[in-house]
Amino acid sequence: MNSWTHAQGVLETPQFEWVALSPTLIVVGAAVIGVLVEAFAPRRHRYGTQVVLAVLALATAFAAVVGLAADEHASTQAQVAGMGALAVDGPALFLQGVLILVGFVSVFLFAERRLEPAEHGRAVDSFAAQAAAVPGGTAEKLAVKSGYTTTEIFPLMLFALGGMLLFPAANDLLLLFIALEVLSLPLYLLCALSRRRRLLSQEAAVKYFLLGAFASAFLLFGIALLYGYAGTLSYAGIADVISGAPPAVDPGLAATMGNDAYLLIGGALVVMGLLFKVGAVPFHMWTPDVYQGAPTPVTGFMAAATKVAAFGALLRLLYVVLPGMRWDWEPVLWGVAIASMLAGAVIAITQTDVKRLLAYSSIAHAGFILAGVLALSEDGVSSVLFYLAAYSFVTLGAFAVVTLVRDGDGEATHLSKWAGLGRRSPLLAGVFALFLLAFAGIPLTSGFAGKFAVFSAAADAGAMGLVIVGVIASAIAAFFYVRVIVLMFFSEPQEDGPSVVVPSPMTTSMLGVAAAVTVVLGVAPQYFLDLAGQAGVFVR
Amino acid sequence: MSPENYLHLAALLFTIGACGVLLRRNAIVVFMSIELMLNAANLALVTFSRMHGNLDGQIMAFFVMVVAAAEVVVGLAIIVMVYRSRHSASVDDASLMKL
């Protein structure tokens, strides 16, 4: 009797730790309700309902994360939940908390309706009236005239966030793949939904989709090979086989575990898939185009949250599954980190578009974070957690500023148009300068505390080479951040330059939160460093 | 017959798919090549499942099928949308953004 033709015994009811999984369940549940609202609520009520639903769900989910952390789930009560599929431990809860806060703030950015001029007397947001209508065609004019809006963005964003919450908590390869797809597919769609410059937006969606699907196919084949090597999909099981001490060896496992080709190729392909999501060189080619083409609120959300989720998954994979082969992957990731830091910083100098500039800066930051990952110590994990928390809010804030600087064609993203912005609206330019200084890692901003934590963890672990390259790349990067600040404050404003739109309290408060986080994490980082320090241990 | 032959076939199909993505210019064909890569991974999963005598790989293959179907929905929606606005599904024509 073999196992695929006859049931061996009675199927047992799976045990689920509903409380431990509640943050994700709340977010995904709200996304499903959001879809029902789209289907059944009258058009005029949808916007308000969706915004309230998303805000309430994210607030509840954050409360759930805090509750789990207060219940010691991040330290002594860390557990593997959902039949071994999900880890509820320090890094997972910390990153879930950050992701939910990022999502919470992003909702305000998505819901902003005062930036675009009103169409036919109705306030509109930065998303296409009807995504299926041909840009500039009669169908689009009709859709705009009838007041259609794409309120589906809120459930789509919640679904993406649900996948992101699962991604750093995934404790087996099946869930890793599913979480990757759940977070990616809604983002592909969100990229295509810009109200202005729709051809660019659609092009960004096609590029992101084709390259993203290509990368996830590599990840999947890697998963197949790792499964073939170890005969199990669970992280702990694969780690046992790699260390050479599996609990039980059957003939099938005995045949495959001797074959290092499965392990090496499989591990490389999975890491490659994750590096694509992170946007590290040489898997970064999609980043500038997608960041530029996507609607700016989506870019902000994606740039901040995807990086947090993907680095969480990468950390867990390297620290839990593959520590036994660190001598194989360490030199490769050194190369990737150095290439990302240098390429991101150098190419960013030549950019003339604000969104592309921020995209290349995000590539450089992926390199800085990888330096922390390569510390391979508990300090390394907690410094990466802190860096991700600091970086995500700076990124969100920077893209929020980009949505406000506008001229007749929508957002004025060309850098030459930003000349003299500091004289026309000193407050906004000041806030943007704060974010740029944080990106550059100037003291008293969160960026400095993050970079200091990451580089000191790497230096303690003996990775001085990475630290030296990192400091050089930071200096190069500081050049173009400061160049933008000089452009804003010390050059003459253009005659037909863009104006700064006064947003609704939603974007204002969101910018306030991002700036406050940037300053607080820079001036008094110790509490948050301690928090990340306590969250630095993975459960197995 | 040794199950390893199926692994060779899976690797071959995966490579054909990857080459298709890199060489073909029509977005639909590129997308079909990606689906070929996913199915090659499925074949490898099922083969390994047979070699190890447990069901994890087969269950994973089912999940991959569902995900591939969801990906088709999203992907074709995006490609058709682009085709309607540009009257071309070539990935080379989509080049408004350059370095």
Boltz contact constraints between the chains, C-beta under 6 A:
constraints:
  - contact:
      token1: [A, 3]
      token2: [B, 53]
      max_distance: 6.0
  - contact:
      token1: [A, 134]
      token2: [B, 84]
      max_distance: 6.0
  - contact:
      token1: [A, 134]
      token2: [B, 85]
      max_distance: 6.0
  - contact:
      token1: [A, 135]
      token2: [B, 85]
      max_distance: 6.0
  - contact:
      token1: [A, 174]
      token2: [B, 60]
      max_distance: 6.0
  - contact:
      token1: [A, 181]
      token2: [B, 67]
      max_distance: 6.0
  - contact:
      token1: [A, 185]
      token2: [B, 74]
      max_distance: 6.0
  - contact:
      token1: [A, 188]
      token2: [B, 74]
      max_distance: 6.0
  - contact:
      token1: [A, 192]
      token2: [B, 78]
      max_distance: 6.0
  - contact:
      token1: [A, 200]
      token2: [B, 96]
      max_distance: 6.0
  - contact:
      token1: [A, 202]
      token2: [B, 81]
      max_distance: 6.0
  - contact:
      token1: [A, 202]
      token2: [B, 82]
      max_distance: 6.0
  - contact:
      token1: [A, 203]
      token2: [B, 94]
      max_distance: 6.0
  - contact:
      token1: [A, 203]
      token2: [B, 96]
      max_distance: 6.0
  - contact:
      token1: [A, 205]
      token2: [B, 78]
      max_distance: 6.0
  - contact:
      token1: [A, 206]
      token2: [B, 78]
      max_distance: 6.0
  - contact:
      token1: [A, 206]
      token2: [B, 82]
      max_distance: 6.0
  - contact:
      token1: [A, 206]
      token2: [B, 94]
      max_distance: 6.0
  - contact:
      token1: [A, 209]
      token2: [B, 75]
      max_distance: 6.0
  - contact:
      token1: [A, 209]
      token2: [B, 78]
      max_distance: 6.0
  - contact:
      token1: [A, 210]
      token2: [B, 30]
      max_distance: 6.0
  - contact:
      token1: [A, 213]
      token2: [B, 34]
      max_distance: 6.0
  - contact:
      token1: [A, 214]
      token2: [B, 21]
      max_distance: 6.0
  - contact:
      token1: [A, 214]
      token2: [B, 34]
      max_distance: 6.0
  - contact:
      token1: [A, 217]
      token2: [B, 34]
      max_distance: 6.0
  - contact:
      token1: [A, 217]
      token2: [B, 37]
      max_distance: 6.0
  - contact:
      token1: [A, 217]
      token2: [B, 38]
      max_distance: 6.0
  - contact:
      token1: [A, 220]
      token2: [B, 41]
      max_distance: 6.0
  - contact:
      token1: [A, 221]
      token2: [B, 14]
      max_distance: 6.0
  - contact:
      token1: [A, 221]
      token2: [B, 41]
      max_distance: 6.0
  - contact:
      token1: [A, 224]
      token2: [B, 41]
      max_distance: 6.0
  - contact:
      token1: [A, 224]
      token2: [B, 44]
      max_distance: 6.0
  - contact:
      token1: [A, 224]
      token2: [B, 45]
      max_distance: 6.0
  - contact:
      token1: [A, 227]
      token2: [B, 48]
      max_distance: 6.0
  - contact:
      token1: [A, 227]
      token2: [B, 57]
      max_distance: 6.0
  - contact:
      token1: [A, 228]
      token2: [B, 48]
      max_distance: 6.0
  - contact:
      token1: [A, 231]
      token2: [B, 52]
      max_distance: 6.0
  - contact:
      token1: [A, 233]
      token2: [B, 56]
      max_distance: 6.0
  - contact:
      token1: [A, 252]
      token2: [B, 51]
      max_distance: 6.0
  - contact:
      token1: [A, 252]
      token2: [B, 52]
      max_distance: 6.0
  - contact:
      token1: [A, 252]
      token2: [B, 53]
      max_distance: 6.0
  - contact:
      token1: [A, 289]
      token2: [B, 97]
      max_distance: 6.0
  - contact:
      token1: [A, 292]
      token2: [B, 97]
      max_distance: 6.0
